[in-house]
Amino acid sequence: MQKNPVQCQFVTALDSIVGKWKPIILYHLLQGKPLRFNELRRLLPDITQRMLTLHLRELEEEELVKRVIYPQIPPKVEYSITEYGMSLSPILKALHQWGATHVERKQLKKEINEQTETD
């Protein structure tokens, strides 16, 4: 059976950035400032330490995120977006905008349904 090349390209792209937290991690790193692990934890208060570590490693493997370890005591580690990761900026911005529009649409639909039920 022959694989669909278009489907494979979508799957490959989505495997790199999909997950509950990966797009949000990338979004914060796309702001341009390198962030330490605990800074990311503060920005994502609901993520577990294990999940943040796992996602950062996967993003680093995909060369979307760069990890820099400073040789000092205590150790200092910073995460930043790579040049390659920057290429996701327009995609993530569009996805963020679509999400905002979708939330508004769902809220409007909910309000209409509630209005209809009370009439």
N, CA, C and O atoms as a DFTB+ gen file, in Angstrom:
476 C
 N C O
     1  1       0.842      -1.184       0.000
     2  2       0.000       0.000       0.000
     3  2       0.885       1.245       0.000
     4  3       1.815       1.346       0.801
     5  1       0.603       2.181      -0.885
     6  2       1.389       3.394      -1.007
     7  2       0.879       4.460      -0.044
     8  3      -0.326       4.662       0.102
     9  1       1.819       5.136       0.610
    10  2       1.442       6.191       1.545
    11  2       1.128       7.473       0.794
    12  3       1.697       7.749      -0.262
    13  1       0.223       8.243       1.353
    14  2      -0.154       9.527       0.783
    15  2       0.900      10.557       1.214
    16  3       1.011      10.850       2.404
    17  1       1.680      11.114       0.268
    18  2       2.740      12.056       0.663
    19  2       2.224      13.316       1.336
    20  3       2.889      13.855       2.221
    21  1       1.053      13.799       0.936
    22  2       0.491      14.996       1.561
    23  2       0.147      14.691       3.019
    24  3       0.456      15.474       3.917
    25  1      -0.489      13.559       3.236
    26  2      -0.843      13.160       4.597
    27  2       0.415      13.013       5.447
    28  3       0.439      13.448       6.598
    29  1       1.453      12.406       4.892
    30  2       2.701      12.214       5.633
    31  2       3.315      13.553       6.041
    32  3       3.861      13.680       7.137
    33  1       3.226      14.543       5.165
    34  2       3.780      15.865       5.492
    35  2       3.011      16.510       6.635
    36  3       3.615      17.124       7.514
    37  1       1.694      16.380       6.637
    38  2       0.891      16.916       7.733
    39  2       1.225      16.199       9.037
    40  3       1.408      16.837      10.074
    41  1       1.301      14.888       8.984
    42  2       1.584      14.099      10.178
    43  2       2.953      14.456      10.736
    44  3       3.108      14.619      11.947
    45  1       3.938      14.578       9.871
    46  2       5.285      14.934      10.309
    47  2       5.300      16.306      10.968
    48  3       5.907      16.483      12.025
    49  1       4.640      17.267      10.353
    50  2       4.599      18.625      10.914
    51  2       3.878      18.635      12.252
    52  3       4.357      19.232      13.217
    53  1       2.733      17.978      12.310
    54  2       1.945      17.988      13.543
    55  2       2.642      17.228      14.671
    56  3       2.538      17.619      15.834
    57  1       3.346      16.151      14.342
    58  2       4.080      15.418      15.377
    59  2       5.078      16.315      16.101
    60  3       5.348      16.116      17.285
    61  1       5.621      17.294      15.401
    62  2       6.629      18.176      15.986
    63  2       6.052      19.208      16.942
    64  3       6.718      19.613      17.895
    65  1       4.821      19.635      16.695
    66  2       4.295      20.763      17.479
    67  2       3.003      20.477      18.240
    68  3       2.551      21.313      19.022
    69  1       2.405      19.307      18.021
    70  2       1.125      19.045      18.662
    71  2       1.326      18.472      20.055
    72  3       2.270      17.730      20.325
    73  1       0.436      18.832      20.890
    74  2       0.418      18.419      22.287
    75  2      -0.274      19.546      23.030
    76  3      -0.402      20.659      22.521
    77  1      -0.708      19.248      24.212
    78  2      -1.408      20.276      24.974
    79  2      -0.510      21.471      25.254
    80  3      -0.987      22.605      25.291
    81  1       0.783      21.236      25.452
    82  2       1.676      22.293      25.922
    83  2       2.680      22.801      24.896
    84  3       3.137      23.938      25.006
    85  1       3.035      21.994      23.902
    86  2       4.090      22.402      22.961
    87  2       3.817      23.743      22.284
    88  3       4.707      24.594      22.260
    89  1       2.631      23.964      21.736
    90  2       2.399      25.262      21.088
    91  2       2.520      26.434      22.067
    92  3       2.986      27.511      21.696
    93  1       2.102      26.222      23.310
    94  2       2.170      27.301      24.300
    95  2       3.620      27.568      24.700
    96  3       4.015      28.720      24.874
    97  1       4.408      26.511      24.844
    98  2       5.837      26.669      25.137
    99  2       6.489      27.455      24.000
   100  3       7.216      28.420      24.236
   101  1       6.220      27.032      22.774
   102  2       6.797      27.716      21.611
   103  2       6.342      29.166      21.551
   104  3       7.138      30.058      21.255
   105  1       5.078      29.404      21.827
   106  2       4.547      30.769      21.809
   107  2       5.319      31.663      22.781
   108  3       5.698      32.779      22.428
   109  1       5.551      31.182      23.990
   110  2       6.287      31.986      24.974
   111  2       7.740      32.199      24.546
   112  3       8.285      33.289      24.724
   113  1       8.361      31.177      23.989
   114  2       9.753      31.324      23.546
   115  2       9.857      32.219      22.310
   116  3      10.894      32.842      22.084
   117  1       8.806      32.286      21.522
   118  2       8.806      33.155      20.343
   119  2       8.779      34.637      20.715
   120  3       8.971      35.493      19.852
   121  1       8.548      34.944      21.971
   122  2       8.559      36.342      22.400
   123  2       9.983      36.909      22.369
   124  3      10.178      38.115      22.518
   125  1      10.971      36.038      22.177
   126  2      12.332      36.490      21.929
   127  2      13.299      36.396      23.090
   128  3      14.512      36.371      22.879
   129  1      12.797      36.343      24.298
   130  2      13.660      36.323      25.474
   131  2      13.900      34.879      25.908
   132  3      12.945      34.119      26.065
   133  1      15.174      34.485      26.104
   134  2      15.430      33.141      26.636
   135  2      14.786      33.004      28.021
   136  3      14.771      33.948      28.811
   137  1      14.264      31.826      28.289
   138  2      13.585      31.593      29.558
   139  2      14.209      30.410      30.289
   140  3      14.595      29.412      29.680
   141  1      14.295      30.547      31.591
   142  2      14.762      29.450      32.421
   143  2      13.587      28.504      32.674
   144  3      12.426      28.866      32.477
   145  1      13.909      27.300      33.109
   146  2      12.894      26.274      33.328
   147  2      11.789      26.775      34.256
   148  3      10.605      26.634      33.949
   149  1      12.173      27.354      35.383
   150  2      11.171      27.815      36.350
   151  2      10.345      28.997      35.830
   152  3       9.194      29.175      36.227
   153  1      10.933      29.795      34.949
   154  2      10.154      30.875      34.328
   155  2       9.052      30.279      33.455
   156  3       7.921      30.766      33.453
   157  1       9.386      29.233      32.720
   158  2       8.379      28.548      31.906
   159  2       7.311      27.916      32.795
   160  3       6.125      27.950      32.468
   161  1       7.731      27.343      33.909
   162  2       6.754      26.750      34.844
   163  2       5.776      27.796      35.359
   164  3       4.585      27.522      35.506
   165  1       6.285      29.004      35.637
   166  2       5.401      30.081      36.118
   167  2       4.427      30.527      35.024
   168  3       3.281      30.875      35.307
   169  1       4.893      30.512      33.780
   170  2       4.026      30.896      32.668
   171  2       2.975      29.830      32.357
   172  3       1.932      30.124      31.774
   173  1       3.264      28.590      32.754
   174  2       2.378      27.451      32.510
   175  2       2.079      26.772      33.847
   176  3       2.559      25.665      34.089
   177  1       1.308      27.403      34.706
   178  2       1.147      26.894      36.070
   179  2       0.518      25.504      36.171
   180  3       0.703      24.829      37.183
   181  1      -0.215      25.062      35.159
   182  2      -0.887      23.758      35.234
   183  2      -0.044      22.597      34.707
   184  3      -0.450      21.440      34.825
   185  1       1.114      22.886      34.130
   186  2       1.954      21.823      33.585
   187  2       2.785      21.204      34.705
   188  3       3.234      21.896      35.619
   189  1       2.978      19.903      34.620
   190  2       3.830      19.241      35.608
   191  2       5.298      19.407      35.202
   192  3       5.609      19.668      34.041
   193  1       6.171      19.252      36.163
   194  2       7.604      19.357      35.881
   195  2       8.029      18.297      34.869
   196  3       8.812      18.570      33.960
   197  1       7.505      17.091      35.036
   198  2       7.842      15.996      34.132
   199  2       7.393      16.298      32.705
   200  3       8.143      16.067      31.756
   201  1       6.179      16.810      32.551
   202  2       5.646      17.095      31.213
   203  2       6.426      18.229      30.554
   204  3       6.716      18.163      29.359
   205  1       6.770      19.267      31.316
   206  2       7.553      20.371      30.752
   207  2       8.911      19.864      30.300
   208  3       9.371      20.209      29.212
   209  1       9.553      19.055      31.117
   210  2      10.854      18.483      30.752
   211  2      10.738      17.651      29.482
   212  3      11.562      17.776      28.576
   213  1       9.719      16.806      29.416
   214  2       9.506      15.942      28.253
   215  2       9.304      16.765      26.979
   216  3       9.931      16.496      25.954
   217  1       8.426      17.768      27.051
   218  2       8.158      18.593      25.863
   219  2       9.386      19.395      25.448
   220  3       9.667      19.514      24.255
   221  1      10.109      19.938      26.396
   222  2      11.319      20.698      26.051
   223  2      12.345      19.799      25.372
   224  3      12.996      20.220      24.416
   225  1      12.495      18.576      25.849
   226  2      13.432      17.630      25.209
   227  2      12.993      17.306      23.788
   228  3      13.815      17.268      22.872
   229  1      11.688      17.073      23.603
   230  2      11.187      16.769      22.258
   231  2      11.373      17.955      21.320
   232  3      11.763      17.774      20.167
   233  1      11.101      19.158      21.795
   234  2      11.291      20.350      20.969
   235  2      12.761      20.577      20.659
   236  3      13.108      21.063      19.583
   237  1      13.622      20.226      21.604
   238  2      15.069      20.339      21.369
   239  2      15.509      19.307      20.321
   240  3      16.322      19.619      19.450
   241  1      14.984      18.099      20.399
   242  2      15.300      17.067      19.406
   243  2      14.890      17.488      18.005
   244  3      15.571      17.168      17.030
   245  1      13.777      18.205      17.903
   246  2      13.275      18.677      16.612
   247  2      14.009      19.938      16.146
   248  3      13.729      20.460      15.067
   249  1      14.942      20.419      16.959
   250  2      15.735      21.623      16.687
   251  2      14.879      22.883      16.621
   252  3      15.197      23.834      15.907
   253  1      13.784      22.867      17.384
   254  2      12.921      24.045      17.467
   255  2      13.297      24.902      18.671
   256  3      13.067      26.111      18.684
   257  1      13.876      24.261      19.675
   258  2      14.278      24.927      20.910
   259  2      15.744      24.623      21.177
   260  3      16.220      23.513      20.940
   261  1      16.440      25.624      21.671
   262  2      17.857      25.490      22.021
   263  2      17.979      25.538      23.540
   264  3      17.363      26.374      24.200
   265  1      18.774      24.640      24.072
   266  2      19.025      24.571      25.516
   267  2      20.475      24.947      25.759
   268  3      21.390      24.346      25.196
   269  1      20.676      25.953      26.609
   270  2      22.037      26.392      26.939
   271  2      22.263      26.173      28.431
   272  3      21.491      26.646      29.265
   273  1      23.333      25.450      28.754
   274  2      23.697      25.197      30.150
   275  2      24.907      26.064      30.482
   276  3      25.938      25.998      29.814
   277  1      24.763      26.878      31.526
   278  2      25.853      27.731      31.977
   279  2      26.592      27.025      33.104
   280  3      25.976      26.585      34.076
   281  1      27.930      26.913      32.974
   282  2      28.709      26.205      33.996
   283  2      28.907      27.063      35.253
   284  3      29.929      27.732      35.409
   285  1      27.947      27.029      36.112
   286  2      28.024      27.777      37.353
   287  2      27.290      26.983      38.427
   288  3      26.607      26.003      38.131
   289  1      27.434      27.406      39.646
   290  2      26.750      26.757      40.752
   291  2      25.851      27.781      41.418
   292  3      26.353      28.823      41.838
   293  1      24.559      27.547      41.539
   294  2      23.836      26.399      40.986
   295  2      23.761      26.476      39.464
   296  3      23.873      27.557      38.886
   297  1      23.570      25.321      38.815
   298  2      23.520      25.309      37.344
   299  2      22.398      26.208      36.818
   300  3      21.315      26.296      37.397
   301  1      22.695      26.856      35.724
   302  2      21.713      27.724      35.078
   303  2      21.471      27.185      33.675
   304  3      22.411      26.979      32.907
   305  1      20.200      26.958      33.348
   306  2      19.822      26.448      32.031
   307  2      18.781      27.401      31.453
   308  3      17.809      27.765      32.115
   309  1      19.010      27.791      30.212
   310  2      18.050      28.663      29.520
   311  2      17.586      27.991      28.238
   312  3      18.331      27.270      27.574
   313  1      16.329      28.258      27.919
   314  2      15.727      27.746      26.689
   315  2      15.357      28.927      25.805
   316  3      14.837      29.941      26.272
   317  1      15.640      28.770      24.519
   318  2      15.280      29.820      23.569
   319  2      14.828      29.163      22.270
   320  3      15.076      27.982      22.026
   321  1      14.172      29.948      21.461
   322  2      13.706      29.464      20.166
   323  2      14.880      29.490      19.197
   324  3      15.690      30.416      19.225
   325  1      14.974      28.488      18.347
   326  2      16.038      28.475      17.346
   327  2      15.581      29.255      16.119
   328  3      14.412      29.621      15.994
   329  1      16.515      29.497      15.232
   330  2      16.151      30.168      13.976
   331  2      15.138      29.312      13.213
   332  3      14.186      29.827      12.627
   333  1      15.359      28.013      13.231
   334  2      14.422      27.091      12.586
   335  2      13.056      27.149      13.275
   336  3      12.023      27.124      12.606
   337  1      13.048      27.224      14.590
   338  2      11.808      27.334      15.349
   339  2      11.058      28.619      15.030
   340  3       9.828      28.655      15.065
   341  1      11.806      29.676      14.718
   342  2      11.180      30.956      14.359
   343  2      10.299      30.818      13.114
   344  3       9.368      31.599      12.915
   345  1      10.597      29.829      12.288
   346  2       9.788      29.648      11.077
   347  2       8.352      29.230      11.415
   348  3       7.470      29.302      10.560
   349  1       8.118      28.798      12.649
   350  2       6.763      28.447      13.090
   351  2       5.955      29.663      13.519
   352  3       4.750      29.549      13.745
   353  1       6.586      30.809      13.634
   354  2       5.916      31.997      14.148
   355  2       4.609      32.323      13.419
   356  3       3.583      32.482      14.082
   357  1       4.598      32.428      12.092
   358  2       3.334      32.770      11.426
   359  2       2.261      31.689      11.614
   360  3       1.072      31.997      11.694
   361  1       2.685      30.438      11.683
   362  2       1.735      29.338      11.864
   363  2       1.109      29.412      13.249
   364  3      -0.107      29.289      13.394
   365  1       1.943      29.613      14.270
   366  2       1.433      29.666      15.642
   367  2       0.595      30.917      15.884
   368  3      -0.392      30.870      16.619
   369  1       0.981      32.031      15.274
   370  2       0.173      33.248      15.408
   371  2      -1.197      33.048      14.766
   372  3      -2.216      33.459      15.322
   373  1      -1.217      32.412      13.584
   374  2      -2.491      32.146      12.908
   375  2      -3.336      31.175      13.736
   376  3      -4.549      31.350      13.852
   377  1      -2.702      30.163      14.304
   378  2      -3.417      29.202      15.140
   379  2      -3.966      29.875      16.392
   380  3      -5.085      29.587      16.816
   381  1      -3.181      30.768      16.980
   382  2      -3.624      31.515      18.167
   383  2      -4.836      32.385      17.825
   384  3      -5.809      32.424      18.579
   385  1      -4.774      33.074      16.695
   386  2      -5.884      33.929      16.267
   387  2      -7.127      33.098      15.971
   388  3      -8.235      33.475      16.352
   389  1      -6.944      31.973      15.295
   390  2      -8.072      31.107      15.012
   391  2      -8.703      30.620      16.313
   392  3      -9.927      30.581      16.436
   393  1      -7.868      30.249      17.283
   394  2      -8.373      29.799      18.582
   395  2      -9.191      30.868      19.272
   396  3     -10.244      30.571      19.837
   397  1      -8.726      32.112      19.238
   398  2      -9.468      33.221      19.856
   399  2     -10.822      33.407      19.170
   400  3     -11.841      33.595      19.834
   401  1     -10.825      33.354      17.858
   402  2     -12.069      33.491      17.099
   403  2     -13.009      32.326      17.394
   404  3     -14.219      32.514      17.518
   405  1     -12.461      31.144      17.504
   406  2     -13.254      29.947      17.775
   407  2     -13.896      30.025      19.165
   408  3     -15.057      29.651      19.333
   409  1     -13.153      30.504      20.149
   410  2     -13.698      30.662      21.501
   411  2     -14.866      31.645      21.483
   412  3     -15.903      31.394      22.099
   413  1     -14.698      32.763      20.778
   414  2     -15.782      33.747      20.659
   415  2     -17.006      33.131      19.988
   416  3     -18.137      33.353      20.422
   417  1     -16.779      32.372      18.948
   418  2     -17.876      31.726      18.206
   419  2     -18.631      30.749      19.102
   420  3     -19.861      30.714      19.097
   421  1     -17.876      29.948      19.879
   422  2     -18.513      28.989      20.785
   423  2     -19.312      29.709      21.870
   424  3     -20.396      29.265      22.247
   425  1     -18.775      30.815      22.367
   426  2     -19.472      31.580      23.397
   427  2     -20.765      32.170      22.840
   428  3     -21.803      32.138      23.500
   429  1     -20.697      32.703      21.637
   430  2     -21.892      33.260      20.991
   431  2     -22.943      32.176      20.779
   432  3     -24.126      32.401      21.035
   433  1     -22.524      31.015      20.319
   434  2     -23.440      29.900      20.103
   435  2     -24.095      29.489      21.426
   436  3     -25.297      29.225      21.470
   437  1     -23.311      29.434      22.492
   438  2     -23.830      29.084      23.812
   439  2     -24.884      30.104      24.267
   440  3     -25.940      29.732      24.777
   441  1     -24.579      31.393      24.075
   442  2     -25.521      32.446      24.461
   443  2     -26.817      32.357      23.657
   444  3     -27.905      32.550      24.201
   445  1     -26.697      32.067      22.366
   446  2     -27.892      31.925      21.517
   447  2     -28.725      30.734      21.983
   448  3     -29.949      30.825      22.074
   449  1     -28.056      29.614      22.279
   450  2     -28.780      28.431      22.757
   451  2     -29.471      28.697      24.085
   452  3     -30.602      28.257      24.292
   453  1     -28.808      29.410      24.983
   454  2     -29.408      29.738      26.277
   455  2     -30.605      30.675      26.090
   456  3     -31.623      30.538      26.768
   457  1     -30.472      31.617      25.173
   458  2     -31.572      32.546      24.869
   459  2     -32.777      31.801      24.298
   460  3     -33.923      32.091      24.642
   461  1     -32.498      30.845      23.426
   462  2     -33.552      30.065      22.802
   463  2     -34.289      29.207      23.839
   464  3     -35.508      29.053      23.773
   465  1     -33.540      28.656      24.791
   466  2     -34.134      27.825      25.827
   467  2     -35.024      28.622      26.776
   468  3     -35.999      28.086      27.304
   469  1     -34.703      29.889      26.997
   470  2     -35.499      30.715      27.925
   471  2     -36.727      31.305      27.257
   472  3     -37.640      31.765      27.943
   473  1     -36.766      31.300      25.927
   474  2     -37.935      31.875      25.215
   475  2     -39.114      30.943      25.211
   476  3     -40.162      31.276      24.659
